[in-house]
Amino acid sequence: MYPHASLEDPHYFEPPKPKRRRELHGDPFAALIGNATLLGIGYLLLGRRRAAAMTLVVTIWLVAFVAASPQSPWWRIVLAAWWIATMLHTFWLVRPERGRAPEAPLVDLHEPEARRRGRVFAGAVVCLMAMAVVGIRFDGAQIMEAAEAAHRDGDCEGATAATASLDATHRVADAAVVRAAAENDEACELLLAAFDRDDPLESAETLQSYMEQPGALWEGAGPARADRLLRGALAPLNEWSIGIVRSAFDVLASTLDASPDQSAAAREVVEGFLENLADHQAEEACEVKAVHDWLFNEHWGHPELDEPVAAVGDQVPPVLLGCAREQFEGGMLDAAQDLYGQFLADFPDHELAPEAAAELEQVETAIEREHVSGLLSGGDYCGSPAPYRAAEPYDEGGTNPMWLFGLDSEADLPGSWTTNAVDETVLVVCVEGPERGSFIESCEYEEVGTGDYLGSVRFYANEFTVEAYELKTGERIERYSVELGGECPYYLTFYGGFENKQNVSYSPKDLRELFERLQ
């Protein structure tokens, strides 16, 4: 201000007021290091206790959420954003003022020894936290290594017990270990559930779900699933068993392709299945045969599967014969005949071949009887004669029971001559007639009572054609014609017009002449 100048003087100039200095308590570098811990240590070094307390509370809150949801990346992102925000705020607090030399000391605590102590303290905390994180991660890795080793050995109880020792510090420090533990536990839960199921097919289905898990480590799951499939296929054996057995062997083949070290387990499963299959031969021979037919027509290219199957080749003949017997006993005669024929064709020198040949004879006899019985009961035998090997042969000098066809009237025959039982029949006799046979004589007739002349009637014999077939061979042994009839009848009864040509009458007793040559 000029001497003697007043405030109203237009040339008066007031100099700017000095800017108030920002007061900081602490070393900026130590503050940056301290706040890198997210514990608010930097703020404490700067004398900002409220900011330090707020930082600690927010950090604890975020870390709690990370521990509660270790597999979620969002809370870790928020925590990282919180760290960045804290560090930016610290930079802003400790930035040098524009136009002021940064080396000018702000307070007395900026002595070299004080700065060194602050930096050492902050650095020590950072190092301790880093060492804690490294130690926790190492411990988590060791725990997972032990869990995975137990899991690979099929000890899921030990594996889950190991992962259960992972605590909140592991969940915060190492997300990868937490994810691995979760996958391990999820897979092991399925594996343990499969072991607990009583139904082998349900257990196999659960094992399939286990094998599809990314955390599945037990290579023995393939043979274990195949074993349960094969046990399910035998309980009981039915039309679905072949498909289940096929699935089991496919599992074993794929397991051996991926894990050759499972060869012993795969061989043990196949040998156990074949041993159990043999126990079903007595009561379920045809079902066992169906499995054999599939097994012996397959080739998997793995000796662990091929060799055990080839080793039980001696079980095929008795199973085939047993199936033939089952079909015979069940009345499936055509199927039984085919199976017996297959046995004799494939194993003609087998010790059971004589039994099979004898039983085949019985089957063929039963087939012939069934066929002949249908022809006889249906009245079709004369048009399609067929043999029945169990029938008695025709005896020219003895009695030969006959099954008669073609007689419209009842013949007066001895009871030993005829039969309606297939097993008693010797001959099947087919009779055609009566037809008009040879001329006998002419006779004249008049009406009774009036004496009126009616006319002359020419009488003819009754001609019968007889064909006789031996039931045992189905061959025709006789074919002949017989004429029956005598003289003109004394009385002639007629309805309608008078007929001048007629066959003479015959009695049931006269019919014996038709068959005398057959007895």
C-alpha positions as CSV (number, residue, x, y, z in Angstrom):
1,M,0.0,0.0,0.0
2,Y,1.3,3.3,-0.9
3,P,2.1,5.7,2.0
4,H,-0.9,7.7,3.0
5,A,-3.2,5.7,0.6
6,S,-6.7,4.8,1.6
7,L,-8.9,1.8,0.8
8,E,-11.0,4.0,-1.3
9,D,-8.1,4.7,-3.5
10,P,-8.7,3.2,-6.9
11,H,-5.0,2.2,-7.2
12,Y,-5.1,0.2,-4.0
13,F,-3.9,-3.5,-4.4
14,E,-4.4,-6.1,-1.7
15,P,-1.9,-8.9,-1.9
16,P,-3.3,-12.6,-2.0
17,K,-3.7,-14.4,1.3
18,P,-1.3,-17.3,1.8
19,K,-3.0,-20.8,1.1
20,R,-3.4,-22.8,4.2
21,R,-1.0,-25.6,4.4
22,R,-2.3,-29.3,4.3
23,E,-1.1,-31.0,7.5
24,L,-0.2,-34.7,7.2
25,H,1.1,-36.8,10.1
26,G,3.3,-39.6,8.8
27,D,5.4,-40.8,5.9
28,P,3.6,-40.9,2.5
29,F,5.5,-43.9,1.3
30,A,4.8,-45.8,4.6
31,A,1.1,-44.9,4.2
32,L,1.0,-46.3,0.7
33,I,2.6,-49.6,1.9
34,G,0.4,-49.7,4.9
35,N,-2.9,-49.2,3.0
36,A,-1.8,-51.9,0.5
37,T,-2.7,-54.4,3.3
38,L,-6.4,-53.2,3.2
39,L,-6.2,-53.0,7.0
40,G,-6.1,-49.2,7.2
41,I,-2.5,-49.1,8.5
42,G,-1.6,-46.3,6.1
43,Y,-4.4,-44.2,7.3
44,L,-3.2,-44.8,10.9
45,L,0.3,-43.6,9.9
46,L,-1.3,-40.5,8.4
47,G,-3.3,-39.9,11.6
48,R,-6.7,-40.6,10.0
49,R,-8.2,-43.0,12.5
50,R,-11.7,-42.8,11.2
51,A,-10.6,-43.7,7.7
52,A,-8.5,-46.5,9.1
53,A,-11.5,-47.9,11.1
54,M,-13.8,-47.7,8.1
55,T,-11.3,-49.4,5.8
56,L,-10.8,-52.3,8.3
57,V,-14.6,-52.7,8.7
58,V,-15.3,-52.8,4.9
59,T,-12.4,-55.1,4.3
60,I,-13.6,-57.6,7.0
61,W,-17.1,-57.3,5.5
62,L,-15.9,-58.1,2.0
63,V,-13.6,-60.9,3.1
64,A,-16.6,-62.5,5.0
65,F,-18.6,-62.5,1.7
66,V,-15.6,-64.0,-0.2
67,A,-15.3,-66.7,2.5
68,A,-19.1,-67.4,2.3
69,S,-19.1,-67.6,-1.5
70,P,-15.6,-68.7,-2.4
71,Q,-16.5,-69.9,-5.9
72,S,-18.2,-66.7,-6.9
73,P,-15.9,-64.3,-8.7
74,W,-18.0,-61.2,-8.0
75,W,-17.0,-60.6,-4.4
76,R,-13.4,-61.0,-5.3
77,I,-13.8,-58.4,-8.0
78,V,-15.5,-56.1,-5.4
79,L,-12.6,-56.7,-3.0
80,A,-10.1,-55.8,-5.7
81,A,-12.0,-52.7,-6.6
82,W,-12.0,-51.7,-2.9
83,W,-8.2,-52.2,-2.8
84,I,-7.8,-50.0,-5.9
85,A,-10.0,-47.3,-4.4
86,T,-8.1,-47.3,-1.2
87,M,-4.8,-47.0,-2.9
88,L,-6.0,-44.2,-5.2
89,H,-7.3,-42.3,-2.2
90,T,-4.0,-42.8,-0.4
91,F,-2.2,-41.4,-3.5
92,W,-4.4,-38.4,-3.5
93,L,-3.8,-37.8,0.2
94,V,0.0,-37.9,0.0
95,R,0.4,-36.1,-3.3
96,P,2.8,-33.0,-3.1
97,E,1.2,-29.6,-3.2
98,R,1.6,-27.7,-6.4
99,G,4.3,-25.1,-6.3
100,R,5.8,-26.4,-3.0
101,A,9.1,-28.3,-2.7
102,P,8.2,-31.9,-1.7
103,E,11.4,-32.2,0.4
104,A,10.3,-29.5,2.9
105,P,9.5,-31.2,6.1
106,L,5.9,-31.0,7.2
107,V,6.3,-32.0,10.8
108,D,9.0,-33.1,13.1
109,L,8.2,-36.8,12.6
110,H,9.7,-36.7,9.2
111,E,13.1,-37.3,10.6
112,P,14.9,-40.1,8.9
113,E,14.7,-42.5,11.8
114,A,10.9,-42.0,12.2
115,R,10.3,-42.5,8.5
116,R,12.3,-45.7,8.6
117,R,10.3,-47.1,11.5
118,G,7.0,-46.4,9.7
119,R,8.1,-48.0,6.5
120,V,9.6,-51.0,8.3
121,F,6.4,-51.5,10.2
122,A,4.2,-51.3,7.1
123,G,6.5,-53.4,5.1
124,A,6.6,-56.0,7.9
125,V,2.8,-56.2,7.9
126,V,2.7,-56.6,4.2
127,C,5.4,-59.4,4.4
128,L,3.5,-61.2,7.2
129,M,0.3,-61.1,5.2
130,A,2.0,-62.3,2.1
131,M,3.6,-65.1,4.0
132,A,0.3,-66.0,5.6
133,V,-1.4,-66.2,2.2
134,V,1.4,-68.3,0.8
135,G,1.3,-70.6,3.8
136,I,-2.5,-71.0,3.6
137,R,-2.3,-71.7,-0.1
138,F,0.5,-74.2,0.4
139,D,-1.5,-75.9,3.2
140,G,-4.6,-76.0,0.9
141,A,-2.6,-77.5,-1.9
142,Q,-1.3,-80.2,0.5
143,I,-4.8,-81.0,1.7
144,M,-6.1,-81.3,-1.9
145,E,-3.2,-83.5,-2.8
146,A,-4.1,-85.9,0.0
147,A,-7.8,-85.7,-0.9
148,E,-7.1,-86.4,-4.6
149,A,-4.8,-89.3,-3.7
150,A,-7.5,-90.9,-1.5
151,H,-10.1,-90.3,-4.2
152,R,-7.9,-91.9,-6.9
153,D,-7.7,-95.0,-4.6
154,G,-11.5,-95.1,-4.4
155,D,-11.4,-93.9,-0.7
156,C,-14.0,-91.2,-1.0
157,E,-14.6,-91.2,2.7
158,G,-11.0,-90.2,3.3
159,A,-11.1,-87.7,0.5
160,T,-14.2,-85.9,1.8
161,A,-12.7,-86.0,5.3
162,A,-9.6,-84.2,3.9
163,T,-11.5,-81.5,2.1
164,A,-13.6,-80.9,5.2
165,S,-10.4,-79.6,6.9
166,L,-10.4,-76.6,4.5
167,D,-11.6,-73.6,6.5
168,A,-12.5,-69.9,5.7
169,T,-8.9,-68.9,5.3
170,H,-8.4,-71.4,2.5
171,R,-11.6,-70.2,0.9
172,V,-10.4,-66.6,0.9
173,A,-6.8,-67.3,-0.1
174,D,-7.2,-69.9,-2.8
175,A,-10.3,-70.0,-5.0
176,A,-8.8,-72.8,-7.2
177,V,-8.4,-75.1,-4.2
178,V,-12.0,-74.4,-3.2
179,R,-13.3,-75.2,-6.7
180,A,-11.2,-78.4,-6.8
181,A,-12.6,-79.4,-3.3
182,A,-16.1,-78.8,-4.4
183,E,-15.7,-80.9,-7.6
184,N,-14.1,-83.6,-5.5
185,D,-16.9,-83.6,-2.9
186,E,-19.6,-83.6,-5.6
187,A,-18.1,-86.6,-7.3
188,C,-17.4,-88.4,-4.1
189,E,-21.0,-87.9,-3.0
190,L,-22.2,-89.8,-6.1
191,L,-19.6,-92.5,-5.6
192,L,-20.6,-93.1,-2.0
193,A,-24.2,-93.1,-3.0
194,A,-23.5,-95.7,-5.7
195,F,-21.8,-97.9,-3.1
196,D,-24.8,-97.6,-0.7
197,R,-27.5,-98.7,-3.3
198,D,-28.7,-102.3,-3.0
199,D,-30.1,-102.5,-6.5
200,P,-27.1,-103.2,-8.8
201,L,-28.6,-101.4,-11.8
202,E,-29.4,-98.3,-9.8
203,S,-25.9,-98.4,-8.4
204,A,-24.5,-98.7,-12.0
205,E,-26.6,-95.7,-13.1
206,T,-25.2,-93.6,-10.2
207,L,-21.7,-94.7,-11.1
208,Q,-22.4,-93.5,-14.6
209,S,-23.3,-90.1,-13.2
210,Y,-20.1,-90.2,-11.2
211,M,-18.0,-90.9,-14.2
212,E,-19.5,-87.9,-16.0
213,Q,-18.4,-85.5,-13.3
214,P,-15.3,-83.3,-13.9
215,G,-14.0,-84.2,-10.5
216,A,-14.2,-88.0,-10.9
217,L,-10.7,-89.4,-10.3
218,W,-11.2,-93.1,-9.5
219,E,-10.3,-95.1,-12.5
220,G,-11.8,-98.2,-11.0
221,A,-15.3,-96.7,-11.6
222,G,-15.5,-98.3,-15.0
223,P,-15.0,-101.9,-13.8
224,A,-17.2,-101.2,-10.7
225,R,-20.0,-100.0,-13.0
226,A,-19.6,-103.0,-15.3
227,D,-19.6,-105.4,-12.3
228,R,-22.9,-103.9,-11.1
229,L,-24.4,-104.1,-14.6
230,L,-23.5,-107.7,-15.0
231,R,-24.9,-108.5,-11.6
232,G,-28.1,-106.7,-12.5
233,A,-28.3,-108.7,-15.8
234,L,-28.4,-111.9,-13.8
235,A,-31.1,-110.8,-11.4
236,P,-33.0,-112.2,-13.1
237,L,-32.0,-113.3,-16.6
238,N,-34.5,-112.2,-19.1
239,E,-34.9,-110.7,-22.6
240,W,-33.2,-107.5,-21.4
241,S,-30.1,-109.2,-20.1
242,I,-28.3,-109.3,-23.4
243,G,-28.5,-105.5,-23.7
244,I,-27.2,-105.0,-20.2
245,V,-24.3,-107.4,-20.7
246,R,-23.4,-105.6,-23.9
247,S,-23.3,-102.3,-22.1
248,A,-21.1,-103.8,-19.4
249,F,-18.6,-105.1,-21.8
250,D,-18.6,-101.8,-23.7
251,V,-17.7,-100.1,-20.4
252,L,-14.9,-102.5,-19.7
253,A,-13.5,-102.1,-23.3
254,S,-13.6,-98.3,-23.0
255,T,-12.0,-98.4,-19.6
256,L,-9.1,-100.6,-20.9
257,D,-8.6,-98.2,-23.8
258,A,-8.3,-95.2,-21.4
259,S,-6.7,-96.9,-18.4
260,P,-4.7,-100.0,-19.2
261,D,-3.7,-100.4,-15.6
262,Q,-7.3,-101.5,-14.9
263,S,-6.7,-104.8,-16.7
264,A,-6.6,-106.9,-13.5
265,A,-9.9,-105.4,-12.3
266,A,-11.5,-105.9,-15.7
267,R,-10.5,-109.5,-15.9
268,E,-11.7,-110.1,-12.4
269,V,-15.1,-108.6,-13.3
270,V,-15.5,-110.9,-16.4
271,E,-14.4,-114.0,-14.5
272,G,-16.8,-113.3,-11.7
273,F,-19.7,-112.8,-14.1
274,L,-19.0,-116.0,-16.0
275,E,-18.8,-117.9,-12.7
276,N,-22.1,-116.5,-11.6
277,L,-23.6,-117.1,-15.1
278,A,-22.7,-120.8,-14.7
279,D,-24.9,-121.0,-11.6
280,H,-28.0,-120.2,-13.7
281,Q,-27.5,-123.1,-16.2
282,A,-29.7,-125.5,-14.4
283,E,-32.8,-123.4,-14.2
284,E,-32.3,-120.8,-16.9
285,A,-30.4,-122.6,-19.6
286,C,-32.0,-120.9,-22.5
287,E,-31.3,-117.4,-21.1
288,V,-27.7,-118.5,-20.4
289,K,-27.5,-119.8,-24.0
290,A,-28.6,-116.4,-25.3
291,V,-25.8,-114.7,-23.4
292,H,-23.3,-117.4,-24.6
293,D,-24.4,-116.8,-28.2
294,W,-23.6,-113.1,-27.9
295,L,-20.4,-113.6,-25.9
296,F,-18.9,-116.1,-28.3
297,N,-19.7,-114.1,-31.4
298,E,-17.9,-110.9,-30.1
299,H,-14.3,-110.0,-30.1
300,W,-13.1,-106.9,-28.1
301,G,-9.4,-106.9,-28.8
302,H,-8.5,-107.0,-25.1
303,P,-7.2,-110.3,-23.7
304,E,-8.7,-109.3,-20.3
305,L,-12.1,-109.8,-21.9
306,D,-11.5,-112.4,-24.7
307,E,-9.5,-114.9,-22.6
308,P,-12.0,-115.5,-19.8
309,V,-14.8,-115.9,-22.3
310,A,-12.8,-118.4,-24.3
311,A,-11.9,-120.3,-21.1
312,V,-15.6,-121.2,-20.5
313,G,-16.2,-122.7,-23.9
314,D,-16.7,-126.1,-22.4
315,Q,-19.9,-124.8,-20.8
316,V,-21.6,-124.3,-24.2
317,P,-22.6,-127.9,-24.9
318,P,-24.4,-128.6,-21.6
319,V,-26.1,-125.2,-21.8
320,L,-27.3,-125.9,-25.3
321,L,-28.6,-129.3,-24.3
322,G,-30.2,-127.8,-21.2
323,C,-32.0,-125.2,-23.3
324,A,-33.3,-128.0,-25.7
325,R,-34.7,-129.8,-22.7
326,E,-36.4,-126.7,-21.4
327,Q,-38.1,-126.2,-24.7
328,F,-39.1,-129.8,-24.8
329,E,-40.6,-129.7,-21.3
330,G,-42.4,-126.5,-22.2
331,G,-44.0,-128.0,-25.2
332,M,-42.0,-126.0,-27.7
333,L,-41.3,-129.0,-29.9
334,D,-40.0,-127.4,-33.0
335,A,-37.6,-125.2,-31.1
336,A,-36.4,-128.2,-29.1
337,Q,-35.9,-130.2,-32.3
338,D,-33.7,-127.4,-33.8
339,L,-31.7,-127.2,-30.6
340,Y,-31.1,-130.9,-30.3
341,G,-30.1,-130.9,-34.0
342,Q,-27.7,-128.1,-33.4
343,F,-26.1,-129.9,-30.5
344,L,-25.6,-133.1,-32.5
345,A,-24.2,-131.1,-35.5
346,D,-21.8,-129.0,-33.4
347,F,-20.8,-131.6,-30.8
348,P,-21.2,-135.0,-32.4
349,D,-18.5,-136.5,-30.2
350,H,-19.5,-135.0,-26.9
351,E,-20.2,-137.3,-24.0
352,L,-23.8,-136.0,-23.9
353,A,-24.4,-136.8,-27.6
354,P,-26.1,-140.2,-27.0
355,E,-28.5,-138.6,-24.5
356,A,-29.2,-135.8,-27.0
357,A,-29.9,-138.3,-29.8
358,A,-32.3,-140.3,-27.6
359,E,-34.1,-137.1,-26.5
360,L,-34.2,-135.9,-30.1
361,E,-36.0,-139.1,-31.0
362,Q,-38.6,-138.4,-28.3
363,V,-39.0,-134.8,-29.6
364,E,-39.6,-136.0,-33.1
365,T,-42.0,-138.6,-31.9
366,A,-43.9,-136.0,-30.0
367,I,-44.0,-133.7,-33.1
368,E,-45.3,-136.6,-35.2
369,R,-47.9,-137.5,-32.7
370,E,-49.1,-133.8,-32.4
371,H,-49.3,-133.6,-36.2
372,V,-51.1,-136.9,-36.7
373,S,-53.5,-136.2,-33.8
374,G,-54.5,-132.9,-35.6
375,L,-55.0,-134.8,-38.9
376,L,-57.1,-137.5,-37.2
377,S,-59.2,-135.2,-35.1
378,G,-59.8,-132.8,-38.0
379,G,-60.7,-135.6,-40.5
380,D,-57.8,-134.7,-42.8
381,Y,-55.6,-137.7,-42.6
382,C,-56.9,-139.4,-45.7
383,G,-55.9,-136.5,-47.8
384,S,-52.5,-136.0,-46.1
385,P,-51.4,-139.2,-44.5
386,A,-48.4,-138.9,-42.1
387,P,-46.3,-141.3,-40.0
388,Y,-46.3,-141.7,-36.3
389,R,-43.3,-143.7,-35.3
390,A,-44.6,-144.7,-31.9
391,A,-47.6,-146.5,-33.4
392,E,-47.6,-150.3,-33.5
393,P,-46.8,-151.9,-36.8
394,Y,-49.4,-153.6,-39.0
395,D,-49.8,-157.3,-38.3
396,E,-51.3,-159.2,-41.2
397,G,-52.3,-162.1,-39.0
398,G,-53.5,-160.3,-36.0
399,T,-55.9,-157.7,-34.8
400,N,-55.1,-154.1,-36.0
401,P,-57.2,-151.4,-34.4
402,M,-58.5,-149.0,-37.0
403,W,-59.4,-145.3,-37.0
404,L,-62.3,-145.2,-39.5
405,F,-63.3,-142.4,-41.8
406,G,-66.1,-142.3,-44.4
407,L,-68.8,-144.5,-43.0
408,D,-72.1,-142.7,-42.8
409,S,-73.8,-145.5,-40.8
410,E,-72.5,-147.2,-37.7
411,A,-70.9,-150.5,-38.5
412,D,-71.4,-153.5,-36.3
413,L,-67.8,-154.3,-35.7
414,P,-65.9,-156.0,-32.8
415,G,-64.7,-153.5,-30.3
416,S,-61.1,-154.6,-30.8
417,W,-61.2,-153.5,-34.5
418,T,-61.8,-149.8,-33.9
419,T,-60.4,-147.1,-31.7
420,N,-60.4,-143.3,-31.3
421,A,-57.1,-143.2,-29.4
422,V,-54.0,-142.1,-31.4
423,D,-51.6,-144.3,-29.4
424,E,-53.8,-147.4,-29.9
425,T,-54.3,-146.9,-33.7
426,V,-52.5,-149.2,-36.1
427,L,-54.4,-148.5,-39.3
428,V,-56.2,-145.5,-40.6
429,V,-58.9,-146.8,-42.9
430,C,-60.7,-144.5,-45.3
431,V,-63.9,-145.7,-46.8
432,E,-65.7,-144.2,-49.9
433,G,-69.2,-145.3,-50.7
434,P,-71.6,-146.8,-51.1
435,E,-71.5,-146.3,-54.9
436,R,-73.7,-148.2,-57.4
437,G,-72.1,-151.5,-58.0
438,S,-72.8,-154.6,-60.1
439,F,-76.3,-155.5,-61.3
440,I,-78.0,-158.1,-59.2
441,E,-81.5,-158.7,-60.6
442,S,-84.8,-157.0,-61.5
443,C,-88.0,-157.4,-59.5
444,E,-91.6,-156.2,-60.2
445,Y,-93.7,-154.5,-57.5
446,E,-97.4,-153.8,-57.0
447,E,-99.0,-151.4,-54.5
448,V,-99.9,-153.0,-51.2
449,G,-103.7,-153.2,-50.7
450,T,-104.9,-152.2,-54.2
451,G,-102.6,-154.6,-56.2
452,D,-102.0,-151.9,-58.8
453,Y,-98.8,-152.6,-60.8
454,L,-96.0,-150.2,-60.0
455,G,-93.3,-151.4,-62.3
456,S,-90.0,-153.2,-62.4
457,V,-86.9,-152.2,-60.4
458,R,-83.4,-153.0,-61.3
459,F,-81.3,-153.7,-58.2
460,Y,-77.5,-153.1,-57.9
461,A,-74.9,-154.0,-55.2
462,N,-73.3,-151.4,-52.9
463,E,-69.7,-150.8,-53.8
464,F,-67.3,-149.5,-51.1
465,T,-63.7,-148.5,-51.8
466,V,-61.3,-149.1,-48.9
467,E,-57.9,-147.5,-48.4
468,A,-55.8,-148.6,-45.4
469,Y,-52.8,-146.6,-44.1
470,E,-50.3,-148.0,-41.6
471,L,-50.0,-145.2,-39.0
472,K,-46.5,-146.1,-38.1
473,T,-45.2,-145.3,-41.6
474,G,-47.9,-143.3,-43.1
475,E,-47.9,-145.5,-46.1
476,R,-50.9,-147.1,-47.8
477,I,-50.9,-150.8,-47.4
478,E,-54.3,-151.8,-48.9
479,R,-56.7,-150.4,-51.5
480,Y,-59.6,-152.5,-52.6
481,S,-63.3,-152.5,-53.3
482,V,-66.1,-154.6,-51.7
483,E,-69.7,-155.0,-52.9
484,L,-72.4,-155.6,-50.4
485,G,-76.0,-156.7,-51.2
486,G,-78.3,-159.7,-51.8
487,E,-81.6,-160.3,-53.4
488,C,-84.5,-158.0,-54.1
489,P,-86.3,-156.8,-51.0
490,Y,-89.8,-158.2,-50.4
491,Y,-91.2,-154.8,-49.7
492,L,-90.1,-151.5,-51.3
493,T,-90.8,-148.3,-49.6
494,F,-90.3,-145.0,-51.4
495,Y,-91.2,-141.4,-51.1
496,G,-92.0,-139.2,-54.1
497,G,-91.7,-140.8,-57.5
498,F,-91.1,-144.5,-58.2
499,E,-87.4,-145.2,-58.9
500,N,-86.7,-148.1,-61.2
501,K,-82.9,-148.3,-60.3
502,Q,-81.9,-148.8,-56.7
503,N,-79.1,-150.3,-54.5
504,V,-80.0,-153.2,-52.4
505,S,-80.0,-152.5,-48.7
506,Y,-77.4,-153.8,-46.2
507,S,-77.1,-154.1,-42.5
508,P,-74.5,-152.8,-40.1
509,K,-73.4,-156.3,-39.6
510,D,-72.7,-156.7,-43.4
511,L,-70.1,-153.9,-43.1
512,R,-67.8,-156.3,-41.4
513,E,-66.9,-157.7,-44.8
514,L,-65.2,-154.4,-45.6
515,F,-62.6,-154.9,-43.0
516,E,-62.1,-158.6,-42.5
517,R,-59.1,-158.7,-44.7
518,L,-57.4,-156.1,-42.5
519,Q,-57.9,-158.2,-39.3
